[in-house]
Amino acid sequence: MYKPSDITFYVPCYNVETTLCRCVASIMEQTAAPARVLLIDDGSDTPIAFDAPGVEILTHHANRGLAAARNTALAICTTPLLAAVDADVVLERDWIELALGTLNRCHAAGVGGHMSEQYNTDLADRWRATHMAQNWGDDDIENPRFLYGANTLFRAADLRRVSGYDTRLRTNDEDRTVSEALYKQGCRLVYAANARCRHLRQDSVFTVLRTYWGWHHSRGVLRGDFDTVEGLINRIFPVNLGISWYRYDLDKREGRREFVALDGMIPWIFAVRDLELFCRRTGASRPAFPSPALARHIPDSVQGLFAHDHIEQAEIPAWFERYCDGFMAALESSEWFTMRDAIDRDWQVLGDAIKEAGGTVRSTHAES
């Protein structure tokens, strides 16, 4: 039977000054104390200066990504168990006690807890709470699809058996892929619904869909989608438009009318992020998206979502013209125009939220 003193607890950190103190306090106030608490500073713009007894800081001199930060903790872990919580999350006081009890009782390789959203008042936060929930409900589940990485407890030896986390995944999906690797080794994972924590993130309409893109770009990284124009074009219909239509149909069916304009913007915001990542990986100059020909299909009220992405460019590259042609063809062959016409009056609601939104929320880790 494992004990609390068998646990090394770590927090991956990147530009998280506003929430880190509350996160660490929730670890230090646990009813069962871990042997060691680590902060893995993944090259923050301002290095973490955290002076608290029993808390160690390890620093990456450059930003290497979330998976690399997790692997650093694994590499220096000398205890049988390794626990993690994201820097914008606070644990309930009995989290270690309950997660550890589940791991021992189920003889599991890993346990993940239930994370709920602390903030659920603004439009963007409500959308995130509905469509980006990081829990599997109110009942324990043996071998869920994967364990959300925001709060986990693993046997360190099992993580080492699968060589830790995939460092190609800098911001997202490292939790899913490590869970899948553990399953292939015959390991048991358990979702413990009573091991609870709260997410402190707050989004604006400028940031929530960008964050959502982060959830869906990682498979494309592994496939090489962002290394060629063909890869970019090939993901427009199944990913950008497919996810948009799925969310719109779900919200419409369940009466969440306030969300549908955001659902309709998914293909466009995803395209902005796709192009940013493509240009970083290939060295291509970044064009302004949407192009004028595409922008006329978006109501003026939501054009403000692209205000942060305005780029003056004298000459349009041929590869970008191909991409825009592919985007238009995908719009025409999908049901996006049907969606657009059906939610015409909802664009103004989103437009009002755009006007009211103040500032942006910095992402936890730099994108891949």
C-alpha positions in Angstrom: 0.0 0.0 0.0 1.4 3.4 -1.0 1.6 6.2 1.5 1.5 10.0 1.1 5.2 10.0 1.7 5.6 8.0 -1.5 4.4 11.0 -3.6 6.4 13.7 -5.4 4.0 16.5 -6.3 4.8 18.9 -9.2 3.3 21.9 -10.9 4.3 22.7 -14.6 4.6 26.5 -14.9 4.7 29.0 -17.7 3.8 32.6 -17.1 1.3 31.7 -14.3 1.9 34.4 -11.7 -1.7 35.2 -11.1 -2.8 31.7 -10.0 0.4 29.9 -8.8 0.2 31.0 -5.2 -3.3 29.6 -4.7 -2.3 26.4 -6.5 0.7 25.8 -4.3 -1.2 26.6 -1.2 -3.8 24.0 -2.0 -1.0 21.4 -2.2 0.6 22.5 1.1 -2.7 22.4 2.9 -3.6 18.8 2.0 -4.8 16.5 4.7 -2.0 14.1 3.6 1.3 15.7 2.8 3.5 14.5 -0.1 7.2 13.9 0.3 8.3 16.6 -2.1 6.8 19.6 -4.0 8.3 20.8 -7.3 7.6 23.8 -9.5 8.9 23.2 -13.1 9.4 26.6 -14.6 9.2 26.1 -18.3 11.1 29.2 -19.4 8.6 31.8 -18.1 9.2 35.4 -19.3 9.8 36.3 -15.7 11.4 33.5 -13.9 9.4 32.2 -10.9 10.5 33.6 -7.6 8.6 31.6 -5.1 9.9 31.5 -1.5 8.0 28.9 0.5 9.4 26.2 2.8 9.3 22.7 1.2 8.9 24.0 -2.3 11.7 23.4 -4.9 12.0 25.2 -8.2 13.6 23.7 -11.3 14.0 26.0 -14.3 14.1 25.4 -18.1 16.1 28.2 -19.6 13.8 28.2 -22.6 10.2 27.3 -23.1 10.2 23.6 -24.1 6.5 22.8 -23.7 4.2 21.0 -21.3 5.3 17.5 -22.1 8.9 18.4 -21.5 8.1 20.0 -18.2 6.3 16.8 -17.1 9.3 14.7 -18.2 11.6 16.9 -16.1 9.6 16.1 -13.0 9.6 12.4 -13.9 13.3 12.4 -14.4 14.1 13.7 -11.0 11.3 11.9 -9.1 12.8 9.4 -6.6 9.5 8.4 -5.0 7.3 5.6 -6.3 4.4 8.0 -7.1 4.3 11.2 -9.1 1.4 13.6 -8.8 0.7 16.7 -10.8 -1.7 19.7 -10.8 -1.8 22.5 -13.4 -0.8 25.9 -12.1 -4.2 27.4 -12.6 -6.0 24.7 -10.5 -6.6 24.5 -6.8 -7.1 21.2 -5.1 -9.7 20.3 -2.5 -7.9 19.6 0.8 -8.5 15.8 0.7 -7.4 15.4 -3.0 -4.2 13.4 -2.2 -6.0 11.3 0.4 -8.8 10.3 -2.0 -6.7 9.9 -5.1 -4.2 7.8 -3.2 -7.0 5.7 -1.7 -8.4 5.0 -5.2 -5.0 4.0 -6.6 -4.3 1.6 -3.7 -7.8 0.1 -3.8 -7.9 -0.4 -7.5 -4.2 -1.3 -7.9 -4.1 1.3 -10.7 -1.2 2.7 -12.6 -2.8 6.1 -12.5 -5.7 8.1 -11.1 -7.3 11.3 -12.3 -9.7 13.5 -10.4 -12.7 15.7 -11.1 -12.0 19.3 -12.2 -14.8 21.9 -12.2 -14.7 25.5 -13.4 -14.5 28.2 -10.8 -15.8 30.9 -13.1 -19.0 30.4 -15.0 -20.6 33.9 -15.5 -19.2 35.5 -18.7 -20.2 34.1 -22.1 -16.7 32.7 -22.9 -16.4 31.0 -19.5 -19.8 29.4 -19.8 -18.9 28.1 -23.3 -15.6 26.7 -21.9 -17.4 25.1 -18.9 -19.9 23.4 -21.3 -17.6 22.4 -24.2 -14.2 22.1 -22.5 -15.1 20.3 -19.2 -12.1 18.3 -17.9 -13.9 15.6 -16.0 -15.8 12.4 -16.8 -18.8 13.1 -14.6 -19.9 12.3 -11.0 -19.2 8.6 -11.0 -15.9 6.7 -10.8 -14.9 5.1 -14.0 -12.3 2.3 -14.5 -10.3 2.8 -17.7 -11.8 6.1 -19.0 -10.9 7.2 -22.5 -7.9 9.0 -20.9 -7.0 10.9 -17.7 -7.1 14.7 -18.0 -3.6 16.0 -17.1 -4.8 18.9 -14.9 -4.8 16.6 -11.8 -3.2 13.2 -11.8 -1.4 10.6 -9.6 0.7 8.0 -11.4 3.1 5.2 -10.5 6.4 6.7 -11.7 7.7 3.3 -12.9 4.7 2.9 -15.3 5.3 6.4 -16.8 8.9 5.4 -17.4 7.8 2.1 -19.1 6.2 4.2 -21.8 9.1 6.7 -21.9 7.1 9.5 -20.4 5.3 12.2 -22.3 5.6 12.9 -26.1 7.6 16.2 -26.3 6.2 17.0 -29.7 3.0 18.0 -27.8 3.9 21.3 -26.3 0.5 22.5 -25.0 -2.2 19.8 -25.2 -2.9 16.1 -25.7 0.1 14.8 -23.9 -2.3 13.4 -21.3 -4.4 11.5 -23.9 -1.3 10.0 -25.6 0.4 8.9 -22.4 -2.9 7.3 -21.2 -3.1 5.4 -24.5 0.5 4.3 -24.2 -0.2 3.0 -20.7 -3.3 1.1 -21.9 -1.1 -0.6 -24.5 1.1 -1.9 -21.7 -1.9 -3.4 -20.0 -2.1 -0.8 -17.2 -5.3 0.2 -15.4 -6.3 3.8 -15.0 -9.1 5.1 -12.8 -11.2 8.3 -12.8 -11.9 9.2 -9.2 -14.9 11.5 -9.2 -14.5 12.4 -5.5 -10.9 13.7 -5.8 -11.9 17.2 -6.7 -10.3 20.5 -7.8 -11.3 23.8 -9.4 -10.0 25.5 -12.5 -9.2 29.2 -12.1 -9.0 30.1 -15.8 -10.9 33.0 -17.1 -11.4 33.5 -20.8 -12.7 36.3 -23.1 -14.3 35.8 -26.5 -10.8 36.5 -27.9 -9.2 33.6 -26.2 -11.7 30.8 -25.6 -11.7 29.5 -29.2 -8.0 29.9 -29.4 -7.7 27.7 -26.4 -10.1 25.2 -27.9 -8.0 25.0 -31.0 -5.2 23.9 -28.7 -7.2 20.9 -27.8 -7.6 19.9 -31.4 -4.3 20.7 -33.1 -2.1 18.0 -31.5 -3.2 15.1 -33.6 -2.4 17.3 -36.6 1.1 17.9 -35.2 1.7 14.2 -35.0 0.3 13.7 -38.6 2.4 16.5 -40.0 -0.6 18.6 -41.0 1.2 21.9 -40.3 4.2 21.1 -42.4 2.6 21.4 -45.8 -0.1 23.5 -47.4 -1.9 20.3 -48.4 -2.0 19.2 -44.8 -3.5 22.6 -43.8 -6.2 22.3 -46.5 -7.0 18.7 -45.7 -7.9 19.5 -42.1 -10.4 22.4 -43.0 -13.4 20.2 -43.7 -13.1 17.3 -41.1 -11.5 19.3 -38.2 -12.4 23.0 -38.5 -15.8 22.7 -40.0 -16.6 19.3 -38.5 -16.1 20.4 -34.9 -18.0 23.6 -35.6 -21.0 21.8 -36.9 -20.9 19.2 -34.1 -20.9 22.0 -31.4 -23.6 24.0 -33.1 -25.9 21.0 -33.6 -25.4 20.1 -29.9 -26.1 23.6 -28.6 -29.1 24.0 -30.8 -30.6 20.7 -29.8 -30.0 21.4 -26.1 -31.3 25.0 -26.2 -28.0 26.8 -25.6 -28.8 29.6 -28.1 -26.2 32.0 -26.5 -23.4 29.7 -27.7 -24.2 29.2 -31.4 -22.5 32.3 -32.8 -19.2 31.2 -31.1 -19.8 27.7 -32.5 -20.0 29.3 -36.0 -16.7 31.1 -35.5 -14.8 27.9 -34.8 -13.6 27.2 -38.4 -12.3 30.8 -38.8 -10.4 31.0 -35.5 -9.0 27.5 -36.0 -7.8 28.7 -39.5 -6.0 31.7 -37.9 -4.2 29.4 -35.5 -3.5 26.7 -38.1 -1.8 29.4 -40.3 0.2 30.8 -37.4 1.6 27.3 -36.6 2.3 26.5 -40.2 4.2 29.7 -40.6 6.3 29.1 -37.5 7.1 25.6 -38.5 7.9 26.3 -42.2 9.3 29.9 -42.0 6.6 31.2 -44.4 5.5 34.8 -44.0 2.2 35.0 -42.1 -0.7 36.4 -44.1 -3.8 38.1 -42.7 -6.8 35.8 -42.4 -9.5 35.9 -43.4 -8.7 37.3 -46.9 -11.0 40.1 -48.1 -12.9 37.6 -50.3 -13.6 35.3 -47.4 -14.2 38.1 -44.9 -17.4 39.2 -46.7 -19.0 36.0 -45.5 -18.6 37.0 -41.9 -20.9 39.6 -40.4 -19.3 43.0 -39.5 -20.3 42.5 -35.9 -17.8 39.7 -35.4 -14.9 41.0 -37.4 -13.5 42.3 -34.1 -12.4 38.7 -33.3 -9.7 39.1 -35.9 -8.5 42.5 -34.6 -5.5 41.0 -32.9 -4.5 39.2 -36.1 -4.5 42.1 -38.6 -1.3 42.0 -40.7 -0.5 44.3 -43.6 0.9 42.4 -46.5 1.7 43.9 -49.9 1.8 40.6 -51.9 -0.4 37.6 -51.3 1.7 34.3 -51.5 0.5 31.7 -54.0 0.3 29.1 -51.3 -2.1 31.3 -49.3 -4.3 31.8 -52.3 -4.5 28.0 -52.5 -5.4 27.8 -48.9 -8.2 30.4 -49.2 -9.6 28.6 -52.3 -9.6 25.4 -50.3 -11.3 27.1 -47.3 -14.0 28.5 -49.6 -14.6 25.1 -51.2 -14.9 23.5 -47.8 -17.4 26.1 -46.7 -19.5 25.5 -49.8 -19.4 21.7 -49.5 -20.3 21.8 -45.8 -23.4 23.2 -44.0 -21.6 26.2 -42.7 -23.7 28.7 -44.8 -26.8 27.0 -43.5 -25.5 27.5 -40.0 -24.6 31.1 -40.7 -28.1 32.0 -42.0 -29.8 30.2 -39.1 -28.0 32.2 -36.5 -27.9 35.5 -38.2 -29.5 37.4 -35.3 -27.0 35.8 -32.8 -23.9 37.5 -34.4 -24.9 40.8 -32.8 -24.9 39.1 -29.4 -21.4 37.9 -30.0 -20.5 41.3 -31.4 -21.6 43.0 -28.1 -19.4 40.5 -26.1 -16.5 41.4 -28.4 -16.9 45.1 -27.6 -17.2 44.4 -23.9 -14.2 42.0 -23.6 -11.2 43.5 -22.0 -7.7 42.2 -22.7 -6.7 38.6 -23.3 -5.6 35.7 -21.2 -2.1 34.3 -21.8 -2.0 30.6 -22.7 -0.3 28.3 -20.2 2.2 27.0 -22.7 3.5 28.2 -26.1 1.9 26.4 -29.0 3.6 23.6 -30.8 
